[in-house]
Amino acid sequence: MKNPSSSRRSFLKKTTLATAGLTAGPYILRAENRGSAMERKYEAFSPNDQVQLGLIGCGIQGIFDTRSALEVAGVQLVAVCDLYSGRLTRAEELWGEGLFKTRDYRELLAREDIDAVIVATPDHWHKQITIDALNAGKAVYCEKPMVQQFEEGHEIIAAQKRTGVVCQVGSQGMSSLGNEKARELYEAGAIGEIVMLDMYNDRYSAEGAWQYPIPPDANPQTVDFDTFLGRAPEVPYDNTRFFRWRNYRDYGTGVAGDLFVHAFSTLNYILSSNGPVRVLSTGGLRFWNDGRDVPDVTLTFYDYPKTDTHAAFNASFRVNFIAGGGGGGGFRLVGTEGSMEVGQNSVRLQRTKLDLVPGGYSMIAQTEANQALLQAAYEEALGNQRSANLNLGETVYEAPRGYKGGHYDHFYNFFDAVRGNRSVIQDPTFGLRAAGAALLANESYYTSRPVLWDPDAMQLVG
């Protein structure tokens, strides 16, 4: 890609910010009141191209994933695996009684009529099931974060390279129109040199804090708790641990693995970056004292180094599960010449003029004679500011009405790769760079110290 500092001039020469097209998505975003959207039609598939799908983990995210997957033409769900029998019943309610159902994912992988699987289990099972699926020749859509531990990512990368089987990580915003437009604008120099990222996620509900409802029929007969534990420490049967696993370090990755990883996927994609080199995290358990051992308030700061595609900058990540002011979230890239608020369906670009001329605040201490001399000196030094005044103000790019969303597009890309038409947009190497950066927050928080990371080798330093 072009260096943003050198591409700034080309950006300023454009008469409109809406002229450049997207290359990978089905639509083009538009600037508000500046032309209409352009449609890129999805490819139609013949019956011979049908992909037979298996779902491993029929919980909340597994159901949402499968719904999006089945919207893609030529995809059929044939099998479901889950450790709670109620979810197997729920799968029948949603997708019919003809499904193959099992509690043992190995039985699902052994079926010859399955081409691809969604892995939507608790985080501590991602690595093993993904590798087993690749070894079985099944294409894998693995939910984020790709791994629970740093070193596991390298094992998945090696397994995918050895088998050659398609593997995509499921951070659904990756394939969104918002991401694509933000990357296009950044590469055109729209915000100048990047200075910082501001990401926040505020929640104010029990559900938002992962206090998910526990089924009234959950018991040792309907739940295979021993298999759920897997490599985790042995503990007595506990419905709360099974159905609210995100709250425990033994099975999940806290807010970093659940929320930070989405932001890192987007950030690294927009900037063509391999990730940060240093992290410092703090926070605490401030309200949801329900037995969890992960914080509900987290503040984490990352240092990104200078590379060929971006300047050195800082990233701030904030999550609050007891935000009394109400919920909300944001992802804002701030540069030397502007800022972008990036969402899956929109990008809000704000360009402002840097004021280099002192005003009344500092001039008040100068004599009138010196004020006149200083004013003349600034005018001579800065020259004509007309070019700096071009393309200022706010421009909003929005996906067209009827856009199916980033989640759909991520699955469309995945199944297109399964059919051999393209490479996946988030392969295991990209997935580890996003997950690794997110997991650094946990490493820093629990060790109470800054942590160093090699983003190229994807490993801790020291």
Secondary structure as GFF3:
##gff-version 3
##sequence-region A 1 462
A	DSSP	alpha_helix	4	13	.	.	.	ID=ss1
A	DSSP	beta_strand	30	31	.	.	.	ID=ss2
A	DSSP	three_ten_helix	47	49	.	.	.	ID=ss3
A	DSSP	beta_strand	51	56	.	.	.	ID=ss4
A	DSSP	alpha_helix	60	71	.	.	.	ID=ss5
A	DSSP	beta_strand	75	81	.	.	.	ID=ss6
A	DSSP	alpha_helix	85	95	.	.	.	ID=ss7
A	DSSP	beta_strand	100	102	.	.	.	ID=ss8
A	DSSP	alpha_helix	105	109	.	.	.	ID=ss9
A	DSSP	beta_strand	116	119	.	.	.	ID=ss10
A	DSSP	three_ten_helix	123	125	.	.	.	ID=ss11
A	DSSP	alpha_helix	126	135	.	.	.	ID=ss12
A	DSSP	beta_strand	139	143	.	.	.	ID=ss13
A	DSSP	alpha_helix	150	163	.	.	.	ID=ss14
A	DSSP	beta_strand	167	170	.	.	.	ID=ss15
A	DSSP	three_ten_helix	172	175	.	.	.	ID=ss16
A	DSSP	alpha_helix	177	187	.	.	.	ID=ss17
A	DSSP	beta_strand	194	202	.	.	.	ID=ss18
A	DSSP	alpha_helix	225	229	.	.	.	ID=ss19
A	DSSP	alpha_helix	239	243	.	.	.	ID=ss20
A	DSSP	three_ten_helix	245	247	.	.	.	ID=ss21
A	DSSP	alpha_helix	254	255	.	.	.	ID=ss22
A	DSSP	pi_helix	256	260	.	.	.	ID=ss23
A	DSSP	alpha_helix	261	271	.	.	.	ID=ss24
A	DSSP	beta_strand	278	284	.	.	.	ID=ss25
A	DSSP	beta_strand	297	304	.	.	.	ID=ss26
A	DSSP	beta_strand	313	320	.	.	.	ID=ss27
A	DSSP	beta_strand	328	335	.	.	.	ID=ss28
A	DSSP	beta_strand	338	342	.	.	.	ID=ss29
A	DSSP	beta_strand	346	351	.	.	.	ID=ss30
A	DSSP	alpha_helix	360	363	.	.	.	ID=ss31
A	DSSP	alpha_helix	368	382	.	.	.	ID=ss32
A	DSSP	three_ten_helix	387	389	.	.	.	ID=ss33
A	DSSP	beta_strand	393	398	.	.	.	ID=ss34
A	DSSP	alpha_helix	406	418	.	.	.	ID=ss35
A	DSSP	alpha_helix	428	447	.	.	.	ID=ss36
A	DSSP	beta_strand	451	454	.	.	.	ID=ss37
A	DSSP	beta_strand	459	460	.	.	.	ID=ss38
###
